[in-house]
Amino acid sequence: MAGHSKWANIKHKKAATDAKRGKVWTRLIKEITVGARLGGGDIATNPRLRLAVEKAADANMPKDNVQRAIARGTGGLDGANYEEIRYEGYGINGAAIIVDCMTDNRVRTVAEVRHAFSKFGGNMGAEGSVAFLFKHCGQLWFAPGTSEDALLEAALEAGADDVVTDEDGGIEVTCPPFDFSSVKEALEKAGFKAEVAEITMKPATETVFTGDDALKMQKLLDALENLDDVQEVYTSAVLDE
């Protein structure tokens, strides 16, 4: 089935993320630490930790860094005690935004997030104000040229919910979040390697931004993503390059 063209946005976001390797490593260390603390240090029995370790490998993070983060999470090493916090709000023209953070100082983090929203034309909302507009799911993107029919068959057999091809030929596979690891592994065994694979908050509806509005929205999203305590930023906005 055809869908809105998002392949260019996905590739742009991935390239921007790859360009900030130092910050990516910092975020991954936090995710590995918290994942190990909550679910244990064995990646075979901890899907969240396994996904974080896989992302660390993709980001070329040294294995020693990964092992130290796991040790901190399981109590083997001293370190900051991070907690997870989610903030919600609105951007330009009311576009929905979710900001997931990990912090050792809740007061600092909320002040920084609120400041970014207000400085760049957004507004922080109450808990639950926009989360209902998103679906928590696993998401895998495959490059244009991938066989849609073969991927569709493999994805549905693996337990995926949906397979959507956008206007640029990129193919999106979505699945329940708790099935993400098994779906990803099954697709890789079938010969399909995703360009981007993550557990995400997928907006139910999207708003396309162009011109000045797109630039303003990008500044707000950049301001949020550049905060040290921010792990992920999700939005219903699609920025037209």
Summary of the structure (lengths in Angstrom):
residues: 241
radius of gyration: 18.1
end to end distance: 23.9
largest distance: 51.0
contacts: 740
relative contact order: 0.17
helix: 47%
strand: 25%
